[in-house]
Amino acid sequence: MSRIGSNPITIPEGVNLMIENGMVSVKGKNGELQMAVPPLVKLEMTDNTVVVKPINDNGKSRALWGTARATISNMVTGVSEGFVKNLTIHGVGYRAQMQGNKIVLALGYSHPVEMEVPSEVKASVENNTMIKLSSHSKQVLGQFAAEIRNKRPPEPYKGKGVRYENEQILRKEGKKK
């Protein structure tokens, strides 16, 4: 019995969820998202709730049960409220700036790193060291934030690099004489 999959998804006011031809489409104030429903799960929709159930009791169906429920729940949350990720840049001379639809990062390399912002993501830079990303798609937002972080991940000795806002870096002790 899946703890996540058995919970019903409540649909808030202003969100329209439609299930047709094996596709789930969710519309809200922040945009529209679509997903193909896995063939091993079925969706039952009542007034303003959706329940995800496995078709049979094999391992694959039960594995997709909780995943499908979590993905649909994230879609509903994304189009109604949206998701936000904040990145901070630590290091002397490390900074970021917006140039049109690109983020230009100075991360200690011999060249600036330019990254095109996806169309679903809104980005802004504050104080040259704080990058604020927001989107209605949790997957696209997380992937873009991970790509930015991957350009200069935080190193364990001084903690320099790009990190998520509340990320704890395990620091190592330097050389001893």
Secondary structure per residue as TSV (DSSP state, phi and psi in degrees):
chain	resnum	aa	ss	phi	psi
A	1	M	-	360.0	119.9
A	2	S	-	-79.3	128.0
A	3	R	T	-71.5	-36.3
A	4	I	T	-79.2	-45.5
A	5	G	T	-64.5	-28.7
A	6	S	T	-80.1	-14.1
A	7	N	S	-74.9	134.7
A	8	P	-	-75.4	153.6
A	9	I	E	-99.9	119.9
A	10	T	E	-90.4	136.3
A	11	I	-	-100.3	117.7
A	12	P	-	-74.2	170.4
A	13	E	T	-62.0	141.9
A	14	G	T	86.3	0.6
A	15	V	-	-112.7	131.5
A	16	N	E	-114.1	117.4
A	17	L	E	-112.3	126.8
A	18	M	E	-126.4	139.1
A	19	I	E	-119.9	115.7
A	20	E	E	-154.8	137.4
A	21	N	T	54.1	41.7
A	22	G	T	73.8	14.4
A	23	M	E	-122.5	142.0
A	24	V	E	-110.4	126.1
A	25	S	E	-123.4	133.9
A	26	V	E	-123.5	126.2
A	27	K	E	-118.7	141.2
A	28	G	E	-155.8	-168.7
A	29	K	T	-68.9	-24.4
A	30	N	T	-92.2	-8.1
A	31	G	E	145.5	-160.9
A	32	E	E	-134.0	138.4
A	33	L	E	-130.0	147.9
A	34	Q	E	-132.2	151.7
A	35	M	E	-151.2	142.6
A	36	A	E	-82.1	131.6
A	37	V	-	-77.2	129.2
A	38	P	-	-58.7	142.6
A	39	P	T	-68.9	-13.3
A	40	L	T	-92.8	2.7
A	41	V	E	-127.4	155.7
A	42	K	E	-126.1	151.6
A	43	L	E	-113.0	134.7
A	44	E	E	-120.4	122.3
A	45	M	E	-110.9	129.4
A	46	T	-	-112.3	-156.4
A	47	D	S	-46.2	-70.6
A	48	N	S	-133.4	31.7
A	49	T	E	-133.8	151.3
A	50	V	E	-125.5	133.0
A	51	V	E	-117.0	130.4
A	52	V	E	-101.0	131.0
A	53	K	E	-132.5	145.4
A	54	P	E	-76.1	148.1
A	55	I	S	-73.2	-45.6
A	56	N	S	-131.9	-176.2
A	57	D	S	-105.2	28.8
A	58	N	S	-86.2	171.5
A	59	G	H	-65.3	-39.5
A	60	K	H	-65.5	-42.0
A	61	S	H	-65.7	-41.4
A	62	R	H	-68.7	-32.4
A	63	A	H	-68.0	-39.8
A	64	L	H	-76.8	-18.3
A	65	W	H	-59.4	-57.2
A	66	G	H	-68.5	-35.6
A	67	T	H	-65.1	-44.6
A	68	A	H	-63.9	-40.9
A	69	R	H	-64.2	-43.8
A	70	A	H	-66.7	-39.1
A	71	T	H	-65.9	-43.6
A	72	I	H	-66.2	-39.4
A	73	S	H	-63.1	-40.5
A	74	N	H	-66.2	-34.2
A	75	M	H	-65.0	-44.1
A	76	V	H	-64.5	-43.4
A	77	T	H	-64.4	-39.5
A	78	G	H	-64.7	-44.0
A	79	V	H	-78.2	-18.1
A	80	S	H	-95.4	-45.0
A	81	E	T	-112.6	-41.4
A	82	G	-	93.4	168.5
A	83	F	E	-123.3	149.5
A	84	V	E	-133.7	137.1
A	85	K	E	-130.4	135.2
A	86	N	E	-114.6	134.5
A	87	L	E	-117.9	140.9
A	88	T	E	-118.3	147.9
A	89	I	E	-113.4	124.8
A	90	H	E	-118.4	133.4
A	91	G	S	142.5	147.2
A	92	V	T	-70.1	124.0
A	93	G	T	84.4	-2.3
A	94	Y	-	-85.7	129.1
A	95	R	E	-156.5	168.7
A	96	A	E	-135.4	155.0
A	97	Q	E	-155.1	154.3
A	98	M	E	-94.4	135.8
A	99	Q	E	-132.2	93.6
A	100	G	T	68.7	-117.3
A	101	N	T	-104.5	23.3
A	102	K	E	-123.6	148.2
A	103	I	E	-102.9	124.6
A	104	V	E	-107.0	120.8
A	105	L	E	-112.5	131.3
A	106	A	E	-104.2	105.4
A	107	L	-	-121.7	28.9
A	108	G	S	87.2	2.4
A	109	Y	S	-85.4	172.1
A	110	S	S	-75.9	-6.2
A	111	H	S	-138.6	153.3
A	112	P	-	-74.5	145.9
A	113	V	E	-97.3	119.4
A	114	E	E	-106.9	132.6
A	115	M	E	-129.5	128.5
A	116	E	E	-76.2	129.0
A	117	V	-	-80.9	128.4
A	118	P	-	-60.4	156.3
A	119	S	T	-66.1	-26.8
A	120	E	T	-81.3	-11.2
A	121	V	E	-107.1	136.4
A	122	K	E	-104.1	129.2
A	123	A	E	-124.9	145.5
A	124	S	E	-146.5	151.8
A	125	V	E	-118.3	129.0
A	126	E	E	-120.2	135.7
A	127	N	T	58.1	22.9
A	128	N	T	64.0	-6.8
A	129	T	T	-128.6	1.5
A	130	M	E	-122.5	120.3
A	131	I	E	-108.9	124.0
A	132	K	E	-110.7	120.1
A	133	L	E	-115.5	138.3
A	134	S	E	-142.1	148.5
A	135	S	E	-163.3	165.7
A	136	H	S	-92.7	-12.7
A	137	S	-	-106.5	114.9
A	138	K	H	-65.8	-36.2
A	139	Q	H	-67.1	-48.2
A	140	V	H	-64.7	-41.2
A	141	L	H	-63.4	-48.2
A	142	G	H	-64.3	-38.6
A	143	Q	H	-66.0	-43.4
A	144	F	H	-67.5	-40.2
A	145	A	H	-63.4	-39.3
A	146	A	H	-67.5	-35.4
A	147	E	H	-66.7	-39.4
A	148	I	H	-64.3	-46.6
A	149	R	H	-62.4	-33.4
A	150	N	H	-71.5	-16.8
A	151	K	H	-66.9	-33.2
A	152	R	S	-154.8	83.0
A	153	P	-	-66.5	153.8
A	154	P	-	-64.9	134.5
A	155	E	-	-93.5	152.2
A	156	P	T	-79.5	-10.3
A	157	Y	T	-89.9	-49.2
A	158	K	T	-110.8	-12.3
A	159	G	-	80.9	15.1
A	160	K	-	-74.5	145.8
A	161	G	E	135.3	-170.4
A	162	V	E	-100.3	129.7
A	163	R	E	-139.2	161.2
A	164	Y	E	-68.5	159.7
A	165	E	T	-57.5	-48.4
A	166	N	T	-107.4	23.8
A	167	E	-	-74.8	133.6
A	168	Q	-	-94.7	126.0
A	169	I	-	-100.3	125.9
A	170	L	-	-75.5	111.2
A	171	R	-	-88.9	144.1
A	172	K	-	-105.9	156.4
A	173	E	-	-83.4	143.4
A	174	G	-	-75.6	-170.4
A	175	K	-	-68.3	148.3
A	176	K	-	-113.1	147.1
A	177	K	-	-86.8	360.0
